[in-house]
Amino acid sequence: AGGGEEAATEEAGGAAEAAEAGAGAAGEVSAATGGEDAKSLSKSKKSAAEAGEKPKAKSKGKAKAKTGAKKAEEGAAAEKPKAKGKAKGKAKKEDKSAMMEALAGEDEGEEAAAVVVQEAAREEEDDKTASLRKLEVVMKTVDSPKELEAVIHQCQAAGATEEELKTAQEKVKELRTRHDALQALRDAINDKDVEGLKTAIATAKELKLAKAEIDAAAKVLKVEEPKEEARKGLTAAQASGDAKEMKTAIAKAKKAGVSDDEIKEWEEMLAGAENKEKAEQGLAAALKSLVIADLKWAIEQAKTAGLDAGKISEAEAILKEEEPKQLAREAIEAAMDSQNEAELEDALQKAKDAGLPASEWGEVEKLIEKKKKQKELLAGVTKALGESMNCDMKDVDSVRDAKEMLAAAIAEALAMGVNEADVLDAELRRKKLHNTVEDLKGAIRVFCRIRPMNKREKDLKDHTVTTQIDPMTLEVKEDKGTKHNFVYDAVFTPGTQEEIFEDCKDLVQSAADGYNVTLFAYGQTGAGKTFTMAGVPGMLGVSPRTIEEIFRVTKAGEARFQYTVLGSMLELYCQDLVDLLAKGNPAAAKQKLQIREQKDKSISVEHLSAEQCNNADDLHNLLEKGMKNRAVSATAMNSESSRSHLVLMIQIISVNRETKEQLKGKILIVDLAGSERLGKSQTTGQAQKESIEINKSLTCLGNVIEALTNPKKGQLIPYRDSNLTLVMKDALGGTAKTLMFVNCSPASNNIDETLNSLKYAQRAKNVQNKQEKKKK
């Protein structure tokens, strides 16, 4: 029997190793399918063939692309061969760019060039289609739910709808069920738990898990089941108090392979039954401990050893009274472990019938009431979820009301101890509603802020040319009488710092939910951008208030999520990226900062310092340190003019403590350097060069906004024209939540700059994001 146990356990271990090897292979397939230029793996081809699918031929498209590339190369003779080894997606974009430049320079063959462009455009797929195609391959090749979930997240980031991902989500559930069943099977093998093995084997057969795993578990069960039966026989013999039955049970246990150490206890118990003195001592100990099994056995020992009948009768009377109490206690313990409401109610009734004191069943009664309340609250969540489906998704107030009602129901249920898994669907709906509210406010929400007249403007006898018509409309009146009206999401003249932040603090929740959020200020130099974004002591701006809100949100959710907050700070000075946390530190690495676009289209800055912040003070100190290192200088327009674009990056990583799901959100707070005319700023030398670079990068930002506002088929958004627009790429359009402050002077002397800034902001207001387009 012992040899069979070792063999079964060893085979179970081998099966586990085989399963782990299989999971590793699935991971390799997933990794191979991640890149656009990866060739179809043999396993993918086999799956596609079995499913009756035709391979997606690209030879024709590639031939056309090569023809176009050849023509582009002949048209632009200076173009050097591209370096090998770059990703296919990037090479394709670069080839297309080279092709277009070559075609632009060709004097002849314009018609042929047009054909090449059209063919190249057909070759390029949008991110969503590519992601869904990748998902289709991965679904056929991987067995790991985590790998499939990762690809699903990529599809969601690319804009795939819930309906398009429905099959994949169901596949995840199926894979997770199989994974959990396999783990349960292995745990049962390691624990040598007979009941656990039976249940796990039945589940494994139902799910058609690997035969080797099931067979290994069956062998362990075959060894352990006789032992378990023998142990039950020993326990039954003890309860009966019959020495002969005990001897038989011990013999069966030895034959079944129960260890000598286990049997020794029962042999000693048997020996005691034949000893009167030991029997009397055993009875006294059993009466003291009131353990029912021990008391029954002690009474039988006393009878066999011929103890006084009066003592035996007294012990039997105590047994009759205590046995129901013991059974009630056991029922309470089992019910508290299972948390099953029916078992809890049954245990409570047994406890009361047995006469147990309230101190022993009071917790059971409280738990029953809690279970009833949980049911009630869970029903409330279900009702709120259903009602949220009927809200008008095009009306911001309707969506906001539905979100707040659902959020309140979820919070109340979780506070009462309802499991996260039970409110998962409702939580996903809440996030969607919150996201929709922000989308309905505009892909880029624009707040206009007019500062008061400053001393310089008053000395020049300037007059005010701006008038707030209503909370959303600003009027600008020129000296010749022409009036211009501009409508934004809000207009402040100038408003308090509290009022400014109140309307944008909800964006912090979006970041905690895993979205990218950007807050940036635009306007001429001296218009109040830095005051709006940073503020001054006693009148804190958007940045420090956002920091406080981040840690308020994370504190509120820390029972459900483990949060990590990382802070970085950089400036864009004359097109150079400068790490403000490392600036002036001789010990810091001097590696050049590089902007990188990841496979999931997110933007990161290579070699940029990132510090973990455990509380608001840590992040405030980081902000203060970066602000001290920012480049400023005096101009005719502003005595402390910002000479660089300032970017504060805050990453929020959350891990659900129960489901282990991880979300990554990012907040980008950008204080743009002021736009300015060289004649007015009166800068010279290095300051003049700074002004030129500032205006150039702001022009690039305007071009990006223009392209997003009026998208043309096949047109590339010019993010790469400037480091400023490249670092903000995943924060403009797409699924990003963006808030723009346009800061202006009210003075007549600055009316041209004010009108330019307001028109610039008006274009930004019209940018649409992908989610809104999908709704249409």
C-alpha positions in Angstrom: 0.0 0.0 0.0 2.9 2.4 0.9 4.5 1.7 -2.5 1.3 2.4 -4.3 1.0 5.8 -2.5 4.5 6.8 -3.5 3.9 5.8 -7.1 0.6 7.6 -7.3 2.1 10.8 -5.8 5.1 10.6 -8.1 2.8 10.2 -11.2 0.7 13.2 -10.0 3.8 15.3 -9.8 4.8 14.3 -13.3 1.4 15.2 -14.6 1.7 18.6 -12.9 5.0 19.2 -14.6 3.6 18.3 -17.9 0.7 20.7 -17.5 3.1 23.5 -16.5 5.1 22.8 -19.6 1.9 23.0 -21.7 1.1 26.3 -20.1 4.6 27.6 -20.9 4.1 26.6 -24.5 0.8 28.5 -24.6 2.6 31.5 -23.3 5.1 31.3 -26.1 2.3 31.2 -28.6 0.8 34.2 -27.1 4.1 36.1 -27.2 4.6 35.1 -30.7 1.3 36.4 -31.8 1.8 39.7 -30.0 3.9 41.4 -32.7 2.5 42.4 -36.0 5.5 41.1 -37.9 5.6 37.7 -36.3 5.0 34.8 -38.6 2.0 32.5 -37.9 3.1 29.8 -35.6 2.6 26.1 -36.5 0.0 25.8 -33.8 -1.9 28.8 -35.1 -1.9 27.4 -38.6 -3.1 24.0 -37.4 -6.0 25.6 -35.5 -6.9 27.7 -38.4 -6.9 24.7 -40.7 -9.0 22.6 -38.4 -11.5 25.4 -38.1 -11.8 25.5 -41.9 -10.4 29.0 -42.1 -8.4 30.2 -45.0 -5.0 31.8 -44.2 -5.1 35.6 -44.6 -2.9 36.1 -47.6 -0.9 39.3 -47.8 1.3 38.4 -50.7 -0.6 40.6 -53.1 -0.6 43.6 -50.7 3.1 43.0 -49.9 3.9 43.0 -53.6 2.1 46.2 -54.2 3.8 47.8 -51.2 7.2 46.6 -52.5 6.4 48.2 -55.9 5.4 51.4 -54.2 8.5 51.4 -52.0 10.7 50.8 -55.0 9.2 53.8 -56.8 9.5 55.9 -53.7 13.2 54.9 -53.4 13.9 55.8 -57.0 12.0 59.2 -56.5 14.0 60.1 -53.4 17.5 59.0 -54.2 18.9 60.3 -50.9 16.7 57.9 -48.9 18.9 55.3 -47.2 17.8 51.7 -46.6 15.9 51.2 -43.3 17.6 49.3 -40.5 16.6 45.7 -40.3 15.1 44.2 -37.2 12.5 47.0 -36.6 8.9 45.9 -36.0 6.8 45.3 -39.0 4.2 47.9 -38.1 6.8 50.7 -37.7 8.6 49.6 -40.9 5.3 49.8 -42.8 4.6 53.3 -41.6 8.2 54.4 -42.5 8.0 52.8 -46.0 4.7 54.6 -46.6 6.2 57.9 -45.5 9.2 57.3 -47.8 6.9 56.4 -50.6 4.8 59.5 -50.2 8.0 61.7 -50.2 9.3 60.0 -53.3 5.9 60.4 -55.1 5.8 64.1 -54.1 9.1 64.6 -55.9 8.4 62.6 -59.1 7.8 64.6 -62.1 6.5 61.7 -64.1 4.1 58.7 -63.6 1.6 60.7 -61.4 -1.1 58.2 -62.2 1.0 55.2 -61.3 2.0 56.9 -58.1 -1.7 57.4 -57.2 -2.3 53.7 -57.6 0.7 52.9 -55.3 -0.7 55.2 -52.6 -4.2 53.6 -52.8 -2.7 50.1 -52.6 -0.6 51.1 -49.6 -3.6 52.6 -47.9 -5.5 49.4 -48.4 -2.6 47.4 -46.9 -2.7 49.3 -43.6 -5.3 48.2 -41.1 -6.6 50.1 -38.2 -5.6 49.1 -34.7 -9.0 47.7 -33.8 -9.1 45.3 -36.8 -5.5 44.2 -36.1 -6.2 43.6 -32.4 -9.4 41.6 -33.1 -7.4 39.5 -35.6 -4.8 38.9 -33.1 -7.5 38.0 -30.5 -8.9 35.4 -33.0 -5.6 33.7 -33.3 -4.9 33.7 -29.6 -8.3 32.3 -28.8 -7.4 29.2 -30.8 -3.9 28.7 -29.4 -3.7 29.5 -25.7 -4.9 27.8 -22.6 -4.0 30.5 -20.2 -6.9 32.9 -19.2 -4.4 35.6 -18.2 -2.8 35.7 -21.7 -6.2 35.9 -23.3 -7.3 38.6 -20.9 -4.2 40.6 -21.8 -5.1 40.5 -25.5 -8.7 41.4 -24.6 -7.4 44.5 -22.8 -5.4 45.5 -25.9 -8.6 45.2 -28.0 -10.5 47.4 -25.5 -7.7 49.9 -25.7 -8.0 49.8 -29.5 -11.7 50.6 -29.2 -13.3 47.1 -29.6 -17.0 46.9 -28.4 -18.3 44.6 -25.8 -20.3 42.7 -28.4 -17.1 42.1 -30.4 -15.3 40.8 -27.3 -18.3 38.7 -26.0 -17.0 35.4 -27.4 -13.5 36.1 -26.1 -14.9 36.9 -22.6 -16.8 33.6 -22.6 -13.6 31.8 -23.6 -11.8 33.4 -20.6 -14.5 32.1 -18.3 -14.1 28.6 -19.8 -10.3 28.7 -19.5 -10.5 30.0 -15.9 -13.0 27.2 -15.0 -10.6 24.6 -16.4 -7.6 26.2 -14.7 -9.4 26.2 -11.3 -10.5 22.6 -11.8 -6.9 21.5 -12.6 -5.6 23.4 -9.6 -8.2 21.8 -7.3 -7.2 18.3 -8.7 -3.5 18.9 -7.9 -4.3 20.3 -4.4 -6.4 17.2 -3.6 -3.5 15.0 -4.7 -1.1 16.9 -2.5 -3.5 16.9 0.5 -4.4 13.2 -0.1 -8.0 14.3 0.7 -10.4 11.5 -0.3 -13.5 13.6 -0.6 -11.6 16.3 -2.3 -10.1 13.8 -4.8 -13.6 12.4 -5.6 -15.0 15.9 -6.2 -12.0 17.1 -8.2 -11.9 13.9 -10.4 -15.7 14.2 -11.1 -15.2 17.9 -12.1 -12.1 17.1 -14.2 -14.0 14.4 -16.1 -16.9 16.7 -16.7 -14.6 19.4 -18.1 -12.6 16.7 -20.0 -9.2 17.6 -18.5 -6.0 15.8 -19.5 -6.4 12.0 -18.9 -2.9 11.8 -17.4 -4.0 14.3 -14.6 -7.2 12.4 -13.9 -5.4 9.0 -13.9 -2.8 10.3 -11.5 -5.5 11.5 -9.1 -7.4 8.2 -9.4 -4.3 6.3 -8.4 -3.8 8.4 -5.3 -7.5 8.0 -4.5 -7.2 4.2 -4.8 -4.4 4.2 -2.2 -6.0 6.7 0.2 -9.6 5.5 0.1 -9.0 2.3 2.1 -7.0 4.2 4.7 -9.9 6.7 5.1 -12.4 3.9 5.5 -10.1 2.3 8.1 -9.9 5.6 10.0 -13.7 5.8 10.1 -13.8 2.3 11.4 -11.5 3.3 14.3 -13.6 6.3 15.1 -16.8 4.2 15.0 -15.2 1.6 17.3 -14.2 4.3 19.8 -17.7 5.7 19.8 -19.2 2.2 20.4 -16.9 1.5 23.3 -16.6 -2.1 22.2 -13.0 -3.5 22.7 -13.6 -6.3 20.2 -14.7 -3.9 17.6 -11.7 -1.8 18.3 -9.3 -4.8 17.8 -11.0 -5.5 14.5 -10.7 -1.9 13.4 -7.0 -1.8 14.3 -6.3 -4.9 12.2 -8.1 -3.4 9.2 -6.2 -0.1 9.6 -2.9 -2.0 9.5 -3.9 -3.9 6.4 -5.0 -0.7 4.7 -1.5 0.9 5.3 -2.4 3.4 8.0 0.9 4.5 9.6 2.1 2.9 12.8 2.2 6.4 14.5 -1.6 6.7 13.9 -2.4 3.2 15.0 -0.4 3.5 18.2 -2.9 5.9 19.7 -5.8 3.4 19.2 -3.7 0.5 20.5 -3.1 2.4 23.7 -6.8 3.2 24.0 -7.6 -0.5 23.6 -5.0 -1.5 26.2 -6.6 1.0 28.7 -10.0 -0.7 28.3 -8.6 -3.8 30.0 -7.2 -1.9 32.9 -9.6 -0.9 35.7 -7.4 1.8 37.1 -6.8 3.3 33.8 -10.5 3.1 33.1 -11.3 5.1 36.3 -8.8 7.7 35.4 -10.1 7.9 31.8 -13.7 8.3 33.0 -12.7 11.2 35.4 -10.7 12.9 32.6 -13.6 12.5 30.1 -16.1 14.0 32.6 -13.8 16.9 33.1 -13.3 17.6 29.3 -16.8 16.7 28.3 -15.6 15.6 24.9 -18.5 13.3 23.8 -16.4 10.7 22.0 -14.0 10.4 24.9 -16.8 10.2 27.4 -18.6 7.4 25.5 -15.4 5.4 25.3 -14.6 6.0 29.0 -18.0 4.8 30.1 -17.5 1.5 28.1 -14.0 1.1 29.5 -15.5 1.6 33.0 -18.2 -1.1 32.3 -15.6 -3.5 31.0 -13.2 -2.9 33.9 -16.1 -3.3 36.4 -16.2 0.1 37.9 -18.9 1.2 40.4 -22.4 1.3 38.8 -23.2 4.6 40.4 -20.3 6.3 38.8 -21.2 4.9 35.5 -24.8 6.0 35.8 -23.8 9.5 36.7 -21.5 9.6 33.7 -24.3 8.4 31.4 -26.6 11.1 32.7 -24.0 13.8 31.9 -23.5 12.2 28.5 -27.3 12.4 27.8 -27.3 16.1 28.6 -24.0 17.1 27.0 -24.2 15.1 23.7 -26.9 17.4 22.1 -24.9 20.4 23.2 -21.8 19.0 21.6 -23.7 18.2 18.4 -25.1 21.8 18.4 -21.6 23.2 18.8 -20.3 21.1 15.9 -23.2 22.3 13.8 -22.4 25.9 14.6 -18.7 25.5 13.7 -19.6 23.8 10.4 -22.2 26.5 9.5 -19.8 29.3 10.4 -17.2 27.8 8.1 -19.6 27.3 5.2 -21.4 30.6 5.7 -24.5 28.9 4.2 -27.7 30.6 5.4 -29.7 27.4 5.7 -27.0 25.6 7.7 -26.7 28.7 10.0 -30.4 28.7 10.7 -30.4 24.9 11.4 -27.4 25.2 13.7 -29.0 28.1 15.6 -32.2 26.0 16.2 -30.1 23.1 17.5 -28.2 25.3 19.8 -31.4 26.7 21.3 -33.0 23.3 21.6 -29.9 21.9 23.4 -30.0 24.8 25.9 -26.7 26.4 24.9 -26.2 29.9 26.4 -26.7 32.9 24.1 -23.0 33.6 24.2 -22.4 30.5 22.1 -25.0 31.2 19.4 -25.2 35.0 19.4 -22.6 35.3 16.5 -24.6 32.8 14.5 -27.8 34.9 14.9 -25.9 38.1 13.9 -24.4 36.4 10.8 -27.9 35.2 9.7 -29.1 38.8 9.9 -26.1 40.0 8.0 -26.7 37.4 5.3 -30.3 38.6 4.9 -29.1 42.2 4.7 -26.5 41.2 2.0 -29.2 39.5 0.0 -31.3 42.6 0.2 -28.5 44.9 -0.8 -27.4 42.6 -3.6 -31.0 42.8 -4.9 -30.7 46.6 -4.7 -27.5 46.4 -6.8 -29.2 44.2 -9.4 -32.2 46.6 -9.5 -29.9 49.7 -9.9 -28.0 47.8 -12.6 -31.2 47.1 -14.5 -32.4 50.7 -14.2 -29.0 52.0 -15.4 -29.6 50.1 -18.7 -32.6 52.4 -19.4 -30.8 55.7 -19.0 -30.4 58.0 -21.9 -26.8 57.5 -22.9 -26.8 60.8 -24.8 -27.9 62.9 -21.9 -25.2 63.7 -19.4 -27.5 64.3 -16.5 -29.3 61.0 -17.1 -26.1 59.0 -17.3 -24.6 60.8 -14.2 -27.8 60.0 -12.1 -27.6 56.3 -13.2 -23.9 56.2 -12.3 -24.4 57.8 -8.9 -27.3 55.5 -8.0 -25.4 52.4 -9.1 -22.2 53.5 -7.3 -24.2 54.1 -4.0 -25.8 50.6 -4.3 -22.4 48.9 -4.9 -20.7 50.8 -2.0 -23.5 49.9 0.4 -23.3 46.2 -0.6 -19.5 46.0 -0.3 -19.7 47.7 3.1 -22.0 44.9 4.3 -19.5 42.3 3.2 -20.9 41.3 -0.2 -18.1 39.6 -2.3 -16.5 41.6 -5.1 -17.3 38.9 -7.6 -21.0 39.3 -6.8 -21.0 43.0 -7.9 -18.5 42.7 -10.7 -21.0 43.3 -13.5 -22.4 46.3 -11.7 -18.9 47.7 -11.1 -18.0 47.4 -14.8 -21.3 49.2 -15.7 -20.4 52.0 -13.2 -17.0 52.5 -14.8 -18.7 52.6 -18.2 -21.2 55.2 -17.0 -18.5 57.3 -15.4 -16.5 57.2 -18.6 -19.6 58.1 -20.7 -20.3 61.2 -18.5 -16.7 62.4 -19.2 -17.1 61.6 -22.9 -20.4 63.5 -23.1 -18.7 66.6 -21.6 -16.4 66.5 -24.7 -13.3 64.6 -25.8 -11.5 67.8 -24.9 -13.3 69.9 -22.4 -12.3 73.5 -22.5 -12.5 76.0 -19.6 -11.8 79.7 -20.3 -10.3 81.8 -17.6 -9.8 85.6 -17.9 -7.4 87.1 -15.3 -7.9 90.6 -13.9 -6.0 93.6 -15.4 -2.5 93.8 -14.1 -0.5 96.9 -13.0 1.3 97.2 -16.3 -1.9 97.2 -18.3 -3.5 99.7 -16.0 -0.4 102.0 -16.3 -0.8 101.8 -20.1 -4.4 102.9 -19.7 -5.7 99.7 -21.3 -9.4 99.0 -21.1 -11.3 95.6 -20.8 -12.4 94.0 -24.0 -13.9 90.8 -22.6 -17.3 90.2 -21.1 -18.8 87.1 -19.6 -22.3 86.7 -21.2 -23.3 83.5 -19.2 -21.4 80.7 -17.4 -20.4 79.2 -20.8 -20.1 82.2 -23.1 -17.5 84.9 -23.5 -17.8 88.0 -25.6 -14.7 89.9 -27.0 -15.4 93.4 -28.4 -12.8 95.1 -30.7 -12.3 98.9 -30.7 -14.0 99.1 -34.1 -17.1 97.6 -32.6 -16.8 94.0 -33.9 -18.0 91.4 -31.4 -16.8 87.8 -31.2 -18.7 85.2 -29.1 -17.0 82.0 -27.9 -18.8 79.1 -26.1 -16.9 76.7 -23.9 -17.6 74.2 -21.2 -17.2 76.9 -18.6 -16.1 80.6 -18.4 -14.4 82.1 -15.3 -13.6 85.8 -14.9 -11.5 84.9 -13.1 -13.3 82.6 -10.6 -11.7 81.1 -7.5 -9.2 78.2 -7.4 -11.8 76.1 -5.7 -14.4 76.7 -8.4 -11.9 75.9 -11.1 -11.0 72.5 -9.6 -14.5 71.5 -8.6 -15.5 71.0 -12.2 -12.5 68.8 -13.1 -11.8 66.7 -10.0 -14.0 63.8 -11.3 -11.2 63.1 -13.8 -9.1 61.7 -11.0 -11.6 58.9 -10.7 -11.2 58.2 -14.4 -7.5 57.8 -13.9 -8.1 55.4 -10.9 -10.4 53.4 -13.3 -7.5 52.9 -15.7 -7.9 55.8 -18.2 -5.4 58.4 -19.3 -6.3 61.9 -18.1 -4.7 65.2 -19.2 -5.0 68.7 -17.8 -3.2 71.5 -19.7 -3.2 75.3 -19.8 -2.7 77.3 -23.0 -2.4 81.1 -23.6 -0.1 84.0 -24.2 2.7 84.6 -21.7 1.5 86.3 -18.6 -2.1 85.2 -19.0 -2.2 83.2 -15.7 -1.4 79.6 -16.8 1.0 78.8 -14.1 -1.2 80.4 -11.4 -4.1 78.2 -12.6 -2.0 75.0 -12.7 0.3 75.5 -9.7 -1.2 78.5 -7.8 0.5 80.2 -4.9 0.6 79.5 -1.1 -3.0 80.0 0.2 -4.4 79.7 -3.3 -3.4 76.3 -4.6 -3.9 75.5 -8.2 -5.0 72.4 -10.2 -1.7 70.4 -9.7 -1.6 70.4 -5.8 -5.4 70.0 -5.6 -5.2 67.0 -8.0 -2.6 65.5 -5.8 -4.9 65.8 -2.7 -7.8 64.3 -4.7 -5.7 61.3 -5.9 -4.9 60.3 -2.3 -8.5 60.9 -1.2 -9.7 58.5 -4.0 -7.1 55.9 -3.2 -7.8 56.1 0.5 -11.5 55.6 -0.1 -10.8 52.5 -2.2 -7.9 50.9 -0.3 -10.2 48.2 1.2 -10.8 46.9 -2.3 -7.6 47.9 -4.1 -3.9 48.1 -3.5 -2.7 51.3 -5.1 0.7 52.4 -6.2 1.3 56.0 -7.2 4.4 57.0 -9.2 5.4 60.6 -10.0 7.7 62.0 -12.7 8.4 65.6 -13.9 10.0 66.9 -17.1 10.3 70.1 -19.1 10.5 70.5 -22.8 13.1 73.2 -23.3 13.9 74.2 -26.9 12.8 70.7 -28.1 15.1 69.0 -25.5 13.6 66.8 -22.8 14.9 67.6 -19.3 14.3 65.4 -16.2 13.4 67.9 -13.5 13.9 65.4 -10.7 17.4 64.7 -11.8 18.4 68.2 -13.0 21.3 69.6 -10.9 21.9 66.3 -9.3 25.5 65.2 -10.1 24.8 61.6 -8.9 21.9 61.2 -11.4 22.4 59.3 -14.6 23.0 61.5 -17.7 21.2 59.3 -20.2 19.2 61.1 -22.8 15.5 61.0 -22.5 13.7 59.3 -25.3 9.9 59.2 -26.0 8.7 55.6 -26.7 5.4 54.3 -28.1 4.6 50.9 -26.6 2.7 48.1 -28.4 -0.5 49.1 -26.7 -0.1 52.6 -28.1 0.7 54.1 -24.7 3.5 56.7 -24.4 6.5 56.4 -22.0 9.7 58.4 -21.6 12.8 56.2 -21.4 15.3 57.0 -18.6 12.9 59.5 -16.9 13.0 59.3 -13.1 9.9 58.0 -11.4 9.5 58.1 -7.7 6.9 56.1 -5.7 4.7 58.4 -3.6 3.0 56.9 -0.6 1.1 60.0 0.4 0.1 63.4 -0.7 3.2 65.0 1.0 5.5 62.9 -1.0 3.9 64.0 -4.3 3.7 67.6 -3.2 7.5 67.5 -2.4 8.1 66.0 -5.9 6.1 68.8 -7.5 8.0 71.5 -5.5 11.3 70.1 -6.4 10.5 70.0 -10.1 9.1 73.6 -10.1 12.4 74.9 -8.6 14.3 73.4 -11.5 12.1 74.9 -14.2 13.5 77.4 -16.7 12.1 80.9 -16.4 13.3 84.4 -17.4 12.0 88.0 -17.6 10.4 89.4 -20.8 8.7 92.7 -21.5 5.3 90.8 -21.1 6.1 88.8 -17.9 8.8 89.2 -15.3 8.8 85.4 -14.6 8.0 84.0 -18.0 8.1 80.2 -18.3 10.6 79.3 -21.0 9.7 75.7 -21.2 6.7 73.4 -21.3 6.2 71.7 -17.9 4.8 68.1 -17.7 3.9 66.4 -14.4 3.2 62.7 -14.9 1.3 60.7 -12.3 0.8 57.0 -12.8 -1.9 55.2 -10.7 -1.7 51.4 -10.6 -4.5 49.5 -8.9 -4.7 45.8 -8.1 -8.1 44.4 -6.9 -7.4 42.6 -3.7 -9.9 39.9 -4.4 -9.8 39.3 -8.2 -6.1 40.4 -8.7 -7.2 42.5 -11.7 -4.6 45.2 -12.5 -5.5 48.6 -13.9 -3.1 51.4 -15.0 -4.1 55.0 -15.3 -2.1 58.1 -16.0 -2.6 61.8 -15.2 -0.7 64.3 -17.3 -0.7 67.9 -16.0 0.9 70.2 -18.6 1.7 73.9 -18.0 2.5 75.1 -21.5 5.0 78.0 -22.0 3.2 81.1 -23.2 2.6 81.9 -26.8 4.1 85.3 -27.6 5.0 87.7 -30.4 8.7 88.5 -30.6 7.9 92.2 -31.0 5.9 92.4 -27.8 8.1 90.1 -25.7 11.2 92.0 -26.9 13.4 89.0 -26.3 16.9 88.7 -27.8 19.7 86.1 -27.9 18.9 82.8 -26.1 15.5 84.1 -24.9 14.5 84.8 -28.5 15.5 81.3 -29.5 13.4 80.0 -26.7 10.4 82.1 -27.9 10.8 80.7 -31.4 10.9 77.1 -30.2 7.9 77.7 -27.9 5.8 79.1 -30.7 6.9 76.3 -33.0 5.8 73.5 -30.6 2.5 75.3 -29.9 1.9 75.5 -33.7 2.5 71.7 -33.9 0.0 71.2 -31.1 -2.5 73.3 -33.0 -1.9 71.2 -36.1 -2.6 68.0 -34.2 -5.8 69.5 -32.8 -6.8 70.6 -36.3 -6.2 67.1 -37.6 -8.2 65.6 -34.8 -11.0 68.1 -35.4 -11.2 67.5 -39.2 -9.9 64.0 -39.8 -9.3 63.0 -43.4 -9.2 59.5 -44.7 -5.7 58.2 -44.8 -4.3 61.3 -43.0 -1.7 60.7 -40.3 -2.1 62.9 -37.2 1.3 64.8 -37.0 2.2 63.9 -33.5 5.8 63.4 -34.4 6.3 66.9 -35.6 7.2 68.0 -32.0 8.3 66.3 -28.8 5.5 68.2 -27.1 2.8 66.6 -29.2 4.5 63.2 -29.1 4.6 63.1 -25.3 0.9 64.1 -25.3 -0.1 61.5 -28.0 -2.1 59.2 -25.8 -3.7 62.2 -24.1 -5.4 63.8 -27.1 -8.3 62.1 -28.7 -8.6 58.3 -28.5 -10.1 57.2 -25.1 -8.2 59.9 -23.2 -10.0 62.3 -20.9 -8.6 65.8 -21.5 -9.3 69.2 -20.0 -7.8 72.4 -21.5 -7.6 75.7 -19.7 -7.4 78.7 -22.1 -6.0 81.6 -20.1 -6.4 85.1 -21.5 -5.7 88.8 -20.7 -8.8 91.1 -20.7 -6.7 94.1 -21.8 -7.3 95.9 -25.2 -3.5 95.9 -25.8 -3.6 92.1 -25.9 -6.7 91.6 -28.0 -5.0 90.0 -30.9 -3.3 87.4 -28.7 -6.6 86.9 -26.8 -8.5 86.2 -30.0 -5.9 83.8 -31.2 -5.9 81.9 -28.0 -9.7 81.7 -27.9 -9.9 80.5 -31.5 -7.2 77.9 -30.7 -9.3 76.6 -27.8 -12.4 76.7 -30.0 -10.8 74.2 -32.3 -9.8 72.0 -29.4 -13.4 71.9 -28.2 -14.4 70.2 -31.5 -12.0 67.2 -31.1 -13.9 63.9 -31.0 -12.7 60.7 -29.4 -13.0 57.1 -30.5 -15.7 56.1 -28.1 -18.0 58.9 -29.3 -17.5 57.8 -32.9 -18.4 54.2 -32.0 -21.7 55.4 -30.5 -22.5 57.1 -33.7 
